[in-house]
Amino acid sequence: MNNHPSRTIPTFIWRSVLQAILLAVLAGFLMSIIYGLLHHYKEKRQHIQQLATLLTVSASTADGADIVAEQVRFLLESEPSIRSILFYSTPQPIDNVNQSRDDWKNALFADTVSFNYPVTSASDDDDSALDTLKASQQSFTTSSDGEYRLSTSGEANKNSALVGYINLTLDLNTLRLNWFRANLLLWLITTILTVLWVLYILRKLQWPIRDIDALNEVCYIVVKNPELEQLPVIPQLFEFQELVQIKQTFTTLFDRLQKVRKDYEALAAFEQQLHNKDISLDVQLHNFQSMITHELKTSLNAIVGGLQLLDYDALNREQKDAVEIISDGSDKLVSSLDHIIQLNQIQKGQMNIDCITFNPLQLIADLLAEYEPIAQQKRLELISRIHHIDYCLEGDAEKIKQILSILLNNAIKFTPAGQVTITSQLTHFDKSNRWQISVKDTGIGIDSNHIDDIFNPFFQVDSSQTRQYEGSGVGLPVVKQMAQLMGATIEVDSTLGLGTQFMLTISMTNKHQSRQQHLLAGLTVIYYYYHEVGFLAKELERLGATVIYRQHEALVIEEMSIRKVNMVMFAEDIFPSKAASLAKRIRQFESEHRALLVYWYPPHRAKQLDSFEHGLKAAGVDYCYGATYKDKVLSDLLKRWLVWK
C-alpha cells in the first residue's frame, strides 16, 4: 500500500524550478571555473614561452650570462607565479614533452609545471660567445629569493650548436590563487545578477500558482459539501488558456451534475408516487379478489346446495343431464375460486405450513385411486413407479397432495392418448430427507417460449375463444406458490408434441430434528419479501416461530398495528433502498413496542456491505447479516439479538 503523502501542483512546480535553477547555477559556476582557469593557464603558458624565447636569445650572445641574470631578476620580481628559472649547460638534447595536451590537468590539479627551452649559438662564426659559455662549463640558477648558484654540466661538444636549456617552473597554486582574486568581484556581480534573475522567475511562477490554488480551494469546497447547489466563484487573476479551459469545464460539469440531480430527484419522486399507487392498487386488487371470490363462492355454495337438495331419482333423463352439466360446471368454478382464494392468501401471507407425519406411499395411493377412473374414461394408462420402501415423512401433506392433484389433473387433461406416469424417489441425508416426485405425460407438450409464463396467474398458452382445452390458468400458479411456501422447487421439462414432465423436490427434516422446532416458540416474525419466499423463512417456521409473510410495505404496517411483532426480517431479494424506506416507516409508526429489524443480504453481496450498511442502520435497521440456513446458527443469532435488545 502506498503511504506517500499527496503532492500539490504548486509545490511540484516550485521544487522542480528551484532544482533546475540550482543545477543550472552550479553547472554554470563549475564550467566558468574550469574554462576560466584553463584559459588563464594557456595565456600564462604562451606568455612564459615568449619570455623563454627572449631568454634563449639573450643567452646566445657573448655577454649573455649577465643579461640573462638581469632579465631573470626582473621576471621573478614581476611574475609571482614563476617559482624558478634554471639554465642547464648540456650538449645532449632533452626530450621535450608536448605540454599543451595536458593543459586542463595542469590547470586544475597540478601544483607545479616546468618548461624546457633549448639555448643555441647565434651562428658558427660567433665563436667568442659560444666559447665563453662552454669554457665555463657552468650553468646559473636564479630563484625567487635573489640567490644565484652555478651548477656544472658535462663536457661541451665544440662541434654542436646546442649550448644548454633554460627551465622555467610555474607555481600553479599561486597562479590559481591570483586568478581567483582577480575574478572575485566579477563573480560577486554575476551571483547578484543570478539571484535577481531567479527571484524574477519565481515571481512569475506565482501567477499560475495563485490561479491553481484558487481552483483547488473551490474543488475542496465542492468535495466537502456534496449538497452544494451553487458553485463558488473561481477567481482567475491571470488568464492562462489552460486554466481558463479547466475552469469552464469544471463549471459545465457542475451545472450538468445539478441538472442530473434535479432530474434524479424528480424521477425519485415520480417513482415513489408510482410505488404508492402500486401499493394502493395491489391492496385494492387483493380486496377486490377477496370480495369477488367471497361473493362468488357464496353464490356457488347456494347453487351446489340447491343441486344437492334435488331428488335425483325423480328427475327424467333430460333433467338429469342438465343437472349433471350444472353440477360439473359448478365444481370447476368452485375449484377455480378455491385456487384464486389460495393465491390471494399466499400473497397476503395468510397461509401457513402445517407439518404432520404422513406416509408418502399412502398419499400416492390415494391420488391414484382418485384419478384412475378419470384416466380410464380417456383410455389413458396411469402408472406409478416407487423407488423407495415404506417410510414416514414430516411435512404439510395436504398441500403436497393438492400440488400433485393439480399436476395429475393437468397431465390427464392435456394428454389425448398414451400414459401418465408418477414417479417417487426418496433420498436420505444425515439431517434431512429429499422427496422427489415427478408427473410425466405423453400429451401435447408446451412450447419452450411459454414455459416461464405458465406459472403466471391466468396465463393461457391458447388464449383464443375457440381453444380446445378449458382452464382458468390458476392451477400452476398455485403449485408454484405453494412449493415456494414449503421451501420446495418445481421444475418443468417439456417438448412440444411429445409430452411434459413436472418434477417436485421437497426437503424435509428428520424426526430427530423435530426437537429444534420449539427453540423460537412464541416469537412472531414478519417476513418481508419481494418475489419469492426463501429457505430462511422456512427455517424460522421449523424452529417454532410464527412467520407472517408480506410483500408490501402497507401490509407490514397494517400487520404491526393489529398485533405485537417481535421481529421484521427483510428477505435477501429486497433492495437496500426498499428496506431503508420500510424501516423508516416502521420506526415512525412504533410507539410502545420496538420491533427488532434484521436485513438479510445474499452471500454474493457481502463485498458491498460497506456501501449500504450505514444507510440501513441510520434508517433504523438493527442488524445486517448474511443469510444463513442452518437452524442452530439461526436460532443462536436470533436469541443473542433478542437478549441484546
NUROVEX-940092 format. One line per 10 residues: number of its first residue (from 0); their letters; for each residue x, y, z of C-alpha. Coordinates in pm, 1 decimal. Each point is the difference from the previous one (the first is absolute). Layout:
// residues N
NUM	a	X/Y/Z  ...;
END
This chain:
// residues 645
0	mnnhpsrtip	0.0/0.0/0.0  135.1/342.6/-99.5  25.6/226.1/305.7  180.7/288.9/-170.1  -165.3/335.3/69.4  -181.3/160.5/-288.9  172.4/279.6/-186.9  -142.6/325.0/-125.1  74.0/149.8/-340.2  133.8/331.0/143.6;
10	tfiwrsvlqa	241.4/-185.9/227.3  109.7/-218.8/-287.8  58.0/305.3/-222.0  193.1/184.0/272.9  223.6/-294.6/71.1  60.8/-78.9/-365.8  87.2/361.0/-86.7  227.1/41.4/301.8  176.1/-325.0/-79.9  44.8/103.8/-365.4;
20	illavlagfl	132.5/343.6/95.7  234.7/-142.8/261.8  131.2/-256.0/-247.3  46.8/266.9/-267.7  184.1/234.0/241.4  227.4/-276.7/123.3  69.6/-116.1/-354.0  68.3/356.4/-117.9  221.3/75.5/297.8  198.8/-319.2/-47.1;
30	msiiygllhh	36.2/50.3/-373.2  108.5/359.8/47.9  269.6/-107.8/248.3  127.9/-275.4/-227.3  -6.3/211.3/-313.0  143.7/309.8/175.0  288.6/-190.2/161.2  80.7/-184.7/-321.2  -6.9/318.7/-203.1  214.8/184.5/254.4;
40	ykekrqhiqq	245.0/-288.1/10.2  33.6/-4.8/-379.8  61.0/372.2/-8.7  263.1/-31.0/273.5  164.2/-290.0/-186.9  20.2/205.1/-320.5  137.2/294.5/197.6  265.1/-222.5/157.8  88.7/-130.7/-344.7  56.7/354.8/-122.1;
50	latlltvsas	216.5/78.5/305.2  197.9/-319.7/-49.1  62.8/93.2/-363.5  136.1/334.7/115.9  225.0/-171.1/253.8  134.8/-248.9/-252.9  86.1/279.8/-239.0  176.3/192.5/278.4  186.6/-310.3/114.3  135.6/-56.9/-350.8;
60	tadgadivae	195.2/328.9/-0.2  361.2/50.0/121.4  -96.5/174.6/323.3  -318.1/-206.6/30.9  54.0/-108.6/359.4  -24.8/350.0/140.9  -290.8/94.3/-222.5  -190.7/-314.4/88.5  62.3/56.4/370.7  -147.9/348.8/-21.2;
70	qvrfllesep	-299.4/-127.6/-195.9  -58.0/-286.6/242.9  10.0/237.5/296.2  -254.3/220.8/-168.0  -229.4/-289.4/-89.6  6.3/-148.6/348.7  -90.7/333.3/150.2  -278.0/76.6/-246.2  -144.3/-353.1/-43.6  -87.2/-152.1/342.2;
80	sirsilfyst	-133.4/-316.2/-165.3  352.6/-91.9/-125.0  163.1/-212.5/267.2  350.0/-36.7/-158.3  203.8/49.7/-315.7  294.0/-237.9/-61.0  265.7/-28.4/-270.8  147.4/-338.9/-79.0  317.4/-14.7/-209.7  -10.6/-330.2/-183.0;
90	pqpidnvnqs	82.0/-112.9/-350.3  -262.2/-277.2/20.5  -350.7/81.4/-118.7  -281.0/-35.4/253.1  -326.7/-165.5/-108.3  -256.0/278.3/14.5  -345.5/-146.3/64.7  -291.9/184.7/-158.0  -133.0/187.4/298.1  -312.1/133.2/-173.2;
100	rddwknalfa	-185.8/-329.8/-7.0  -9.8/-10.8/383.6  -106.8/362.0/43.7  -331.9/-79.1/174.2  164.9/-241.7/246.3  275.9/245.8/81.4  -239.1/292.2/33.0  -233.8/-185.3/240.5  207.1/-250.3/197.2  382.2/52.0/-34.0;
110	dtvsfnypvt	206.8/188.4/259.6  289.9/96.4/-231.4  87.3/-35.3/-365.4  339.5/40.8/-170.9  89.2/102.6/-351.8  341.4/-60.2/-169.9  116.3/224.2/-283.0  330.0/-70.9/-190.4  280.7/260.8/-19.0  204.2/-9.3/-321.3;
120	sasddddsal	285.1/210.0/-141.4  -99.6/293.9/-216.6  230.3/-116.7/-291.9  307.4/-209.0/-70.5  220.7/311.4/-34.2  -87.7/139.3/336.7  250.2/-219.6/181.7  86.8/245.6/275.8  -348.6/-8.6/160.5  -26.7/-369.8/-44.3;
130	dtlkasqqsf	344.3/-61.7/146.4  -69.8/223.1/298.9  -307.9/-208.6/99.3  150.8/-335.9/-80.7  342.8/68.6/156.8  -157.2/80.9/328.6  -182.2/-332.7/-13.5  -238.9/149.2/249.8  -371.2/76.0/20.4  -158.4/275.9/207.7;
140	ttssdgeyrl	-314.5/-33.0/209.5  -201.8/281.2/133.5  -283.0/-52.2/244.9  -264.4/231.8/130.7  213.1/91.5/305.5  262.1/175.3/-225.2  274.9/-259.7/68.0  211.1/-108.1/-297.1  155.5/-347.0/-17.1  234.0/-157.1/-255.5;
150	stsgeankns	-39.5/-360.1/-97.8  251.3/-191.6/-211.6  -110.2/-211.2/-290.2  193.8/-254.4/-201.3  257.7/60.0/-280.8  -118.1/230.1/-275.5  23.5/-116.4/-350.8  176.7/261.5/-211.4  -164.4/-129.3/-313.8  -361.8/36.6/133.1;
160	alvgyinltl	-210.3/321.2/-25.1  -201.3/-100.4/315.0  122.8/193.6/301.5  -254.6/-113.6/263.2  -358.8/43.6/120.5  -185.2/266.0/191.9  -258.5/-154.3/240.5  -294.6/206.0/126.8  -217.5/-139.0/282.8  -346.0/139.9/64.5;
170	dlntlrlnwf	-165.1/-10.7/344.7  -359.6/-91.9/-99.9  -143.4/45.0/349.0  115.3/361.6/-5.3  -130.3/31.6/-355.9  -345.0/-124.4/100.2  -9.0/214.7/313.3  81.2/313.0/-195.1  -261.0/-88.8/-259.5  -268.3/-45.8/267.6;
180	ranlllwlit	88.9/334.2/156.7  -13.6/172.1/-335.3  -347.3/-142.4/-81.0  -157.3/27.2/345.4  -178.1/325.2/-74.6  -131.8/-133.7/-330.1  -137.6/-309.4/173.1  -166.7/210.4/265.6  -173.1/213.3/-263.5  -100.3/-311.3/-196.4;
190	tiltvlwvly	-141.5/-165.1/313.9  -205.6/307.7/85.0  -139.2/14.2/-352.5  -78.1/-372.8/8.8  -187.6/32.1/330.1  -199.7/291.9/-136.2  -84.9/-198.4/-312.9  -108.6/-300.8/208.1  -223.8/217.9/214.1  -155.2/143.2/-313.6;
200	ilrklqwpir	-70.3/-347.8/-136.6  -149.8/-115.0/329.6  -217.1/308.1/9.9  -134.1/-83.0/-345.1  -70.2/-355.0/115.0  -227.7/140.6/267.8  -248.0/104.7/-267.6  -124.1/-347.3/-108.1  50.4/-136.8/351.2  -246.2/252.2/144.7;
210	didalnevcy	-261.1/-98.4/-257.6  60.5/-370.5/66.0  -37.3/56.1/376.1  -327.0/184.1/-58.0  -130.5/-284.1/-216.6  111.3/-256.1/257.5  -179.1/185.6/279.5  -325.6/-6.0/-195.1  45.2/-374.4/-65.2  50.6/-55.2/373.9;
220	ivvknpeleq	-322.0/187.6/78.4  -195.2/-207.2/-254.1  138.1/-330.2/131.3  -72.0/83.6/364.0  -352.8/123.6/-76.5  -179.5/-264.5/-211.2  -329.6/184.7/38.8  144.1/319.0/-149.9  -243.1/151.0/-248.8  194.1/309.5/-108.1;
230	lpvipqlfef	359.4/-16.2/-122.8  228.1/251.3/177.6  170.0/271.0/-205.8  334.3/-115.4/-142.4  234.0/304.4/-3.8  251.8/8.2/-284.4  255.6/281.7/29.4  185.8/-95.3/-317.5  -178.9/-134.0/-305.8  204.4/-309.2/-73.9;
240	qelvqikqtf	-166.6/-190.0/-280.7  28.2/-347.0/156.6  -132.9/113.5/339.5  -285.9/186.9/-168.1  -97.4/-318.8/-183.2  16.8/-199.6/323.8  -218.2/258.6/172.1  -255.8/-6.1/-282.5  -2.7/-380.8/-1.7  -42.1/-14.5/377.0;
250	ttlfdrlqkv	-287.1/247.9/-12.6  -167.9/-191.7/-282.7  29.2/-332.5/181.8  -137.5/149.6/319.1  -299.5/143.9/-187.8  -61.4/-335.8/-165.3  24.3/-172.6/336.7  -255.1/235.9/148.0  -231.5/-64.2/-293.1  40.8/-375.9/33.9;
260	rkdyealaaf	-59.1/30.0/372.9  -324.9/187.0/-54.8  -106.3/-256.9/-259.0  86.1/-278.4/243.1  -200.2/160.8/279.5  -294.6/45.5/-233.9  33.5/-361.3/-114.5  24.5/-121.7/360.4  -311.6/195.5/92.1  -180.1/-140.1/-303.4;
270	eqqlhnkdis	116.5/-350.6/87.8  -124.9/43.7/355.0  -336.2/110.6/-134.3  -12.3/-304.6/-225.7  104.8/-218.7/289.6  -275.1/140.8/219.3  -248.5/-45.3/-281.8  119.9/-356.8/-52.1  -44.8/-73.7/367.9  -342.9/158.2/-5.3;
280	ldvqlhnfqs	-94.1/-193.0/-313.5  133.8/-323.8/145.6  -197.6/51.1/318.6  -311.0/82.6/-202.4  62.3/-301.6/-221.9  32.7/-230.8/297.9  -311.1/148.9/154.9  -183.6/-33.7/-330.5  110.3/-361.0/-39.7  -105.3/-78.8/354.2;
290	mithelktsl	-337.6/164.4/-47.6  -70.7/-155.1/-340.7  113.8/-346.8/97.0  -198.2/21.3/321.9  -315.6/109.6/-180.1  41.1/-256.5/-277.5  77.9/-273.6/248.1  -312.0/89.2/197.5  -214.9/-12.9/-313.4  158.2/-324.4/-114.6;
300	naivgglqll	-56.2/-155.8/337.3  -368.6/84.4/-37.2  -4.7/-157.8/-347.7  182.8/-310.7/115.2  -225.4/-26.4/302.9  -307.9/36.1/-217.8  121.2/-274.7/-232.6  58.1/-228.3/294.9  -357.8/60.3/120.7  -144.1/-120.5/-328.9;
310	dydalnreqk	-153.2/-344.4/-2.3  223.4/-156.6/-261.2  -219.2/-307.7/-41.8  -308.0/208.2/-71.7  160.9/172.0/-296.9  -35.7/-114.5/-355.7  298.8/-67.3/-223.5  15.4/347.2/-151.3  -22.4/160.1/342.4  274.1/-227.4/130.6;
320	daveiisdgs	228.2/100.8/-289.9  -66.1/367.0/73.6  70.7/-48.7/368.5  324.8/-182.5/-80.9  109.7/282.6/-230.3  -82.0/257.7/267.9  171.4/-207.2/269.2  312.8/-53.6/-212.1  25.1/370.8/-82.3  -52.2/102.3/360.5;
330	dklvssldhi	268.8/-244.6/116.5  249.3/147.2/-246.1  -92.0/351.6/103.7  32.9/-90.1/368.4  343.7/-150.0/-68.4  112.5/314.3/-187.1  -130.2/225.0/277.7  176.8/-210.1/259.2  324.4/41.7/-192.2  -50.5/375.7/-26.6;
340	iqlnqiqkgq	-71.4/21.1/371.4  312.3/-200.0/75.3  210.5/227.4/-221.8  -140.9/302.8/177.6  73.2/-153.1/340.0  357.5/-87.4/-96.3  69.0/348.1/-132.8  -138.8/152.3/318.9  201.0/-240.1/213.8  -314.8/-149.9/148.4;
350	mnidcitfnp	87.3/-361.4/-81.1  215.8/-198.1/240.6  178.4/-333.1/-12.5  -150.4/-276.3/212.2  254.8/-275.9/53.6  -132.7/-346.9/77.5  137.9/-350.9/-28.9  -127.1/-178.9/-313.5  74.4/-299.2/-217.9  104.0/97.4/-354.7;
360	lqliadllae	-105.5/-338.4/-139.1  -348.5/42.1/138.8  -21.4/354.4/-137.8  89.8/-120.3/-350.1  -239.4/-292.6/26.9  -287.0/234.4/88.7  79.5/217.6/-300.9  8.3/-297.8/-234.9  -329.0/-124.0/133.5  -156.0/343.8/-54.1;
370	yepiaqqkrl	123.5/54.2/-355.5  -8.9/-358.7/-129.1  -367.2/23.0/-108.9  63.6/331.3/-179.3  298.8/-149.6/-185.4  -202.7/-305.6/-100.0  -273.4/217.4/-146.0  261.1/149.5/-237.9  156.5/-344.2/-52.4  326.0/112.5/152.0;
380	elisrihhid	238.7/-220.9/191.1  78.4/132.6/349.9  334.4/-140.1/119.2  180.0/36.6/334.2  368.8/-69.0/54.2  113.3/-1.8/361.4  373.8/-17.2/70.4  -7.6/-16.9/378.5  -141.9/-214.6/277.0  -272.8/90.6/244.3;
390	yclegdaeki	115.4/302.4/202.3  -151.9/280.7/206.3  71.8/361.8/-81.7  -80.0/322.0/180.7  -150.3/287.8/-198.4  -320.0/163.2/-124.8  -167.0/-301.5/-158.1  -313.3/191.6/-105.5  189.1/252.6/-207.6  220.2/-268.6/-153.8;
400	kqilsillnn	-307.2/-197.5/-94.5  -165.0/309.4/-150.8  312.1/75.9/-208.9  13.6/-356.5/-131.3  -375.6/5.7/-66.7  31.6/309.5/-217.1  293.1/-151.0/-188.7  -182.2/-331.8/-55.6  -317.3/175.6/-106.6  188.4/211.4/-255.8;
410	aikftpagqv	194.2/-303.1/-126.7  -320.4/-195.9/-61.3  -178.8/300.8/-150.9  274.3/83.4/-250.6  76.4/-361.2/-103.2  -228.8/-124.7/-281.3  157.7/-345.7/-5.5  282.8/-187.9/163.3  88.6/-11.2/364.9  61.1/206.8/313.3;
420	titsqlthfd	278.3/-110.2/233.1  58.0/106.0/357.3  347.6/-77.1/137.3  108.2/26.2/363.9  360.0/-0.1/126.9  113.6/45.7/359.1  358.8/90.3/95.2  118.4/-8.6/359.4  266.0/237.6/128.3  151.5/48.4/343.2;
430	ksnrwqisvk	-230.5/282.1/105.9  -274.4/-3.0/-261.9  -193.3/-199.3/-257.5  -58.9/97.5/-359.7  -322.0/-114.3/-160.3  -14.3/31.6/-377.5  -329.6/-60.2/-180.8  -41.2/33.9/-375.3  -315.8/-3.8/-211.0  68.8/-82.0/-364.6;
440	dtgigidsnh	-247.0/-20.0/-287.1  3.8/-67.1/-372.7  -228.7/290.8/-80.6  16.3/306.2/-220.9  300.3/152.3/173.7  83.6/367.4/53.3  186.6/235.1/-230.3  337.2/95.6/149.7  -91.8/369.9/-40.3  -289.9/-41.7/246.5;
450	iddifnpffq	160.3/-214.1/271.9  95.3/304.5/210.7  -353.2/143.0/-32.8  -209.7/-300.9/99.6  46.3/81.9/370.1  -142.2/351.1/-42.6  -360.6/36.0/119.4  -269.3/-24.2/-270.7  252.9/-71.7/-276.7  -127.2/-209.9/-291.1;
460	vdssqtrqye	222.5/-142.9/-272.7  -303.8/8.4/-230.3  -195.1/308.7/101.5  -247.3/-9.1/-289.2  -370.3/-47.3/62.3  6.7/-320.3/-207.8  271.4/-169.7/200.3  -37.3/-374.0/41.6  97.2/-36.6/365.8  -184.7/178.5/277.7;
470	gsgvglpvvk	165.6/151.9/303.1  28.6/321.2/200.9  379.2/11.1/11.5  27.9/3.6/380.2  92.2/-363.3/67.1  372.8/17.8/-78.1  43.9/338.5/176.4  -143.1/-164.9/312.5  248.4/-284.3/-45.7  289.7/244.2/-28.4;
480	qmaqlmgati	-105.3/212.8/298.5  -68.0/-299.2/224.9  332.1/-159.0/-93.3  183.3/318.5/91.3  -197.3/24.7/321.1  124.5/-346.7/99.3  354.9/70.8/-114.8  -39.0/-243.3/-289.6  94.8/40.4/-365.1  -199.6/-75.7/-313.0;
490	evdstlglgt	169.8/-68.6/-333.8  -148.1/-43.9/-347.5  133.7/-194.1/-296.4  -221.6/0.4/-305.7  20.2/-66.2/-372.8  -275.3/123.9/-226.1  -200.2/-296.6/-133.2  181.0/-260.0/214.5  -101.1/71.1/357.1  83.4/180.8/324.1;
500	qfmltismtn	165.2/-91.5/327.9  -44.8/193.1/325.8  246.5/-82.0/279.9  -69.1/103.1/359.3  293.0/-14.0/245.4  -71.7/40.7/371.7  258.3/11.7/278.6  -124.8/-128.1/335.1  174.2/-26.3/335.5  49.7/-329.1/178.2;
510	khqsrqqhll	-209.8/-81.4/301.9  291.3/36.1/241.3  21.8/364.9/-101.2  -357.0/75.4/101.6  121.5/96.2/346.8  148.0/313.9/-159.2  -349.4/117.4/-92.6  -63.7/155.0/339.4  314.4/211.4/24.3  -181.3/311.4/-126.8;
520	agltviyyyy	-345.3/-82.6/131.3  -205.0/311.6/78.3  202.0/221.1/-235.8  -206.3/191.4/-258.9  192.9/95.3/-311.5  -111.1/197.9/-305.3  191.4/-120.5/-305.1  8.1/279.2/-259.9  93.6/-127.0/-346.1  -22.5/120.7/-358.1;
530	hevgflakel	-45.6/-298.1/-228.4  70.1/-336.9/158.7  -4.7/-139.2/351.1  346.1/-135.4/72.5  120.5/-290.4/212.3  75.5/238.8/283.5  -367.3/46.9/79.3  -51.3/-375.1/-3.3  275.6/-42.2/255.6  -175.7/252.1/223.8;
540	erlgatviyr	-318.3/-204.4/-18.0  184.9/-323.7/69.8  148.2/163.3/308.6  -349.9/75.2/130.8  -36.4/369.6/-87.6  -329.4/137.2/-128.4  88.7/142.2/-341.3  -226.2/248.8/-176.8  83.2/53.1/-367.9  -48.7/342.5/-154.9;
550	qhealvieem	98.0/145.1/-337.7  -109.2/362.3/43.2  99.5/272.3/244.0  -359.6/94.9/72.5  -84.9/-356.8/98.0  300.1/-12.5/235.1  -109.1/319.8/174.7  -358.4/-127.2/14.6  110.6/-328.5/156.0  207.5/178.1/263.0;
560	sirkvnmvmf	-300.8/212.0/93.2  -216.9/-301.4/89.9  249.7/-220.7/181.4  325.5/8.5/190.6  287.6/-86.7/-233.6  335.8/-100.3/143.7  202.1/20.0/-318.2  -22.1/123.8/-356.6  232.1/-179.2/-238.0  86.5/133.1/-343.8;
570	aedifpskaa	57.8/-281.5/-249.0  309.3/-33.4/-217.5  -182.8/122.1/-312.5  -92.6/335.8/157.3  217.7/284.5/-121.8  167.4/206.5/274.7  -185.7/314.5/-108.5  -337.8/-173.4/43.2  105.2/-140.3/336.2  111.1/345.4/119.0;
580	slakrirqfe	-330.7/153.6/-111.0  -207.1/-257.2/191.9  227.8/21.6/305.8  -60.1/375.7/22.6  -376.5/-50.7/-20.9  11.7/-269.6/270.3  201.9/216.7/237.8  -237.7/291.7/-54.5  -300.9/-223.6/59.0  127.8/-166.8/320.2;
590	sehrallvyw	-106.8/149.6/330.3  1.5/-247.4/290.0  173.1/-309.1/-136.8  319.6/-1.5/-204.8  46.3/-285.5/-245.5  338.5/-141.2/-92.6  81.7/72.9/-367.0  237.5/-237.1/-178.2  119.0/33.1/-359.8  124.6/-322.4/-157.2;
600	ypphrakqld	227.2/51.5/-298.9  102.7/-278.1/-242.5  357.6/-132.4/27.9  105.2/146.9/-334.9  -77.8/352.7/131.3  231.6/-31.1/300.9  274.0/200.0/-176.7  -243.4/291.7/-39.4  -101.1/6.0/368.0  177.2/330.5/69.6;
610	sfehglkaag	-197.9/173.6/-274.2  -344.4/-62.4/152.7  43.9/-100.4/366.1  37.2/356.8/129.7  -313.3/118.6/-181.3  -206.4/-292.7/129.5  107.5/48.8/360.3  -64.7/372.1/-26.6  -354.2/-85.9/-114.2  -58.3/-220.3/307.3;
620	vdycygatyk	117.3/-349.5/-101.2  162.4/-170.0/298.7  208.0/-268.4/-172.3  130.6/-71.0/-350.5  103.1/-360.8/-33.7  74.2/-248.9/-275.7  -287.9/-241.2/-55.8  52.8/-330.9/181.8  -209.1/-314.9/-34.2  141.4/-201.7/289.1;
630	dkvlsdllkr	-261.7/-30.5/272.2  243.1/-6.7/293.3  195.9/302.2/-125.7  -322.1/186.6/-76.4  -156.3/-70.4/339.7  318.8/103.5/181.9  13.7/325.2/-195.1  -362.0/85.7/69.3  28.0/-80.8/368.6  312.6/212.6/35.5;
640	wlvwk	-160.9/292.5/-182.7  -314.8/-21.6/210.8  204.6/-6.4/320.6  197.3/307.6/-112.6  -323.0/169.6/-85.7;
END
